[in-house]
């Protein structure tokens, strides 16, 4: 009788554990779209990267301004940025709001920033900015290579009408005033 009880308890615990770790069916689609977005940035295909952004975001920041901003950041000859090691954290179950599905996707990547062509004053300013944005423990300077390694823990709102193709808005504190204009409260996180 004890063996049957223990076996039943083991099976019950196994089922509960499996039910909790089972990924929601939208995870793969969100990860695929977010990986594509990151890869377009990595390969400097800025127009394709901008096409991965939630279109309603362009009502608060025009598309051409976003393209220009991304080009200045990722195609800057004075500051070479390379994205590496994209990993996913929690992806929340999508919620249907006004005909669109919204999900918060947590992800992490390493950013390698080569700023060797900048003068010392600009390097100091950028170092301060990076430390403020990503945290002191997430920014490391490698003097031999002249690069910063940044562990960026990020969060994005994924939006879809069909739960297959997802668009994104990176959720950053400095954009909150614009985000509240285009995302439901759920989407801002």
C-alpha positions in Angstrom: 0.0 0.0 0.0 2.9 2.4 0.8 4.5 1.7 -2.5 1.2 2.5 -4.4 0.8 5.7 -2.4 4.3 6.8 -3.0 4.0 6.0 -6.7 0.7 7.9 -6.9 2.4 10.9 -5.1 5.4 10.7 -7.5 3.1 10.7 -10.6 1.0 13.6 -9.2 4.1 15.7 -8.5 5.5 14.9 -11.9 2.3 16.0 -13.6 2.2 19.2 -11.6 5.8 20.0 -12.4 5.3 19.2 -16.1 2.2 21.5 -16.2 4.1 24.3 -14.6 7.1 24.1 -17.0 5.1 23.6 -20.2 5.8 26.6 -22.4 2.9 28.5 -23.7 2.3 27.8 -27.4 3.1 31.4 -28.3 6.7 31.3 -26.9 8.2 29.9 -30.1 6.6 32.5 -32.3 7.6 35.3 -30.0 11.2 34.0 -29.7 11.5 33.6 -33.5 10.3 37.1 -34.2 12.4 38.6 -31.5 15.5 36.7 -32.7 14.9 38.0 -36.2 14.6 41.5 -34.8 17.9 41.1 -32.9 19.6 39.6 -35.9 18.6 42.5 -38.2 20.2 44.9 -35.8 23.3 42.7 -35.5 23.7 42.5 -39.3 23.0 46.3 -39.6 19.8 45.8 -41.6 18.2 48.8 -40.0 15.2 49.1 -42.3 14.2 45.5 -41.6 14.8 46.1 -37.9 12.5 49.1 -37.9 9.9 47.0 -39.7 9.9 44.7 -36.6 8.7 47.6 -34.4 5.0 47.8 -33.4 3.5 50.2 -36.1 1.5 52.2 -33.5 4.8 53.3 -31.9 5.4 55.4 -35.0 2.5 57.6 -34.0 4.7 59.0 -31.2 8.1 58.6 -32.7 8.0 58.9 -36.5 9.4 55.9 -38.4 12.1 58.0 -40.2 13.3 59.4 -36.9 13.5 55.8 -35.4 15.4 54.7 -38.5 17.8 57.6 -38.1 18.2 56.9 -34.4 19.0 53.2 -35.0 21.4 54.1 -37.8 23.2 56.5 -35.5 23.5 53.8 -32.8 24.2 50.7 -34.8 25.9 52.0 -38.0 28.1 54.6 -36.2 31.7 54.4 -37.5 33.0 55.9 -34.2 31.2 53.3 -32.0 31.0 49.8 -33.2 28.3 47.7 -31.5 28.0 44.0 -31.7 25.1 42.0 -30.1 25.9 38.5 -28.9 24.4 35.7 -26.9 20.7 36.4 -27.1 18.9 34.4 -24.4 15.3 34.4 -23.4 13.8 34.8 -19.9 10.1 34.7 -19.1 7.6 35.2 -21.8 4.3 36.1 -20.4 1.1 34.5 -21.8 -0.4 36.8 -24.4 -3.5 38.7 -23.5 -6.1 39.9 -26.0 -6.8 43.6 -25.7 -8.8 45.5 -28.3 -8.2 42.9 -31.1 -4.4 42.5 -30.5 -2.4 40.1 -28.4 0.1 41.6 -26.0 2.9 39.7 -24.2 5.9 40.9 -22.2 9.1 39.1 -23.3 12.2 39.2 -21.1 15.6 38.7 -22.8 19.3 39.1 -22.2 22.1 39.7 -24.5 25.7 40.8 -24.4 26.6 44.0 -26.2 30.2 44.6 -27.2 30.9 48.3 -27.8 34.2 49.3 -29.4 34.8 53.0 -28.7 38.5 53.1 -29.3 38.1 55.8 -31.9 36.5 58.2 -29.4 38.5 60.8 -27.4 38.9 60.2 -23.6 36.2 62.7 -22.6 33.6 61.1 -24.9 34.6 57.6 -23.6 34.1 58.8 -20.1 30.7 60.2 -20.9 29.6 57.0 -22.6 30.9 54.9 -19.8 28.9 57.0 -17.3 25.8 56.6 -19.5 26.2 52.9 -19.9 26.7 52.3 -16.2 23.7 54.4 -15.4 21.5 52.5 -17.9 22.7 48.9 -17.4 24.1 49.0 -13.9 27.7 49.0 -12.6 27.8 45.2 -12.4 26.7 44.8 -16.0 29.3 47.0 -17.6 32.9 45.9 -17.9 35.7 47.7 -19.8 38.4 45.6 -21.4 41.4 48.0 -21.9 43.4 45.6 -24.0 40.7 45.5 -26.6 39.3 49.0 -26.0 35.8 47.7 -25.7 33.0 47.6 -23.2 31.1 44.4 -22.5 27.5 45.1 -21.4 25.2 42.5 -20.1 21.8 43.9 -21.1 18.7 42.6 -19.3 15.8 43.8 -21.4 12.1 43.7 -21.7 9.9 44.2 -24.7 6.2 44.2 -25.4 5.4 41.8 -28.2 2.2 42.6 -30.1 0.3 40.4 -32.7 -3.0 40.2 -34.4 -2.6 36.5 -35.4 -0.2 35.2 -32.7 2.2 34.1 -35.5 3.9 37.3 -36.5 5.0 39.6 -33.6 6.1 43.2 -33.6 7.9 44.7 -30.6 8.4 47.8 -28.5 11.4 47.8 -26.3 10.2 48.8 -22.8 12.6 51.4 -21.5 12.0 53.9 -18.7 13.0 56.9 -20.8 10.3 56.1 -23.3 7.5 55.6 -20.8 5.7 58.9 -21.7 5.5 57.7 -25.3 4.7 54.1 -24.4 1.6 55.0 -22.4 0.2 56.6 -25.6 0.3 53.4 -27.7 0.3 50.4 -25.4 -2.3 49.3 -22.9 -1.3 49.2 -19.3 -0.7 45.5 -19.6 1.8 46.1 -22.5 3.9 48.6 -20.5 4.5 46.0 -17.8 
